Amino acid sequence: MSDKIKLDLQTTLDDLFTSKLIPFKLVAHKVTEDFPGVFRVHFYDARIHSVTVGIRKAETIASQLRSAVLGQLSERSESLAEYRRSGGNKETPLLAFFAKRPTC
């Protein structure tokens, strides 16, 4: 993956954060090619580990990354909202799980 593409991807992520479309800053630490034309952008972040982006001729890789990140965070927001509606507290399910674990 060329440095220019990595820079474009990071610029896209920075734009999402500064536009307040995502609630936290993401850093594209690594980009791997899973299949020809299908790339995985690794963030190494507990909230979102990676996204898969397929190269399509009609769209740029940056616009596809934007859609993939927003889509994945949207799915997680909906899951969290559903959890809260079902009687869960305001913590995420994972945080609630760790809060209930006994300590040694």
Order of alpha helices (4+ residues) and beta strands (2+ residues): alpha-beta-beta-beta-alpha-alpha
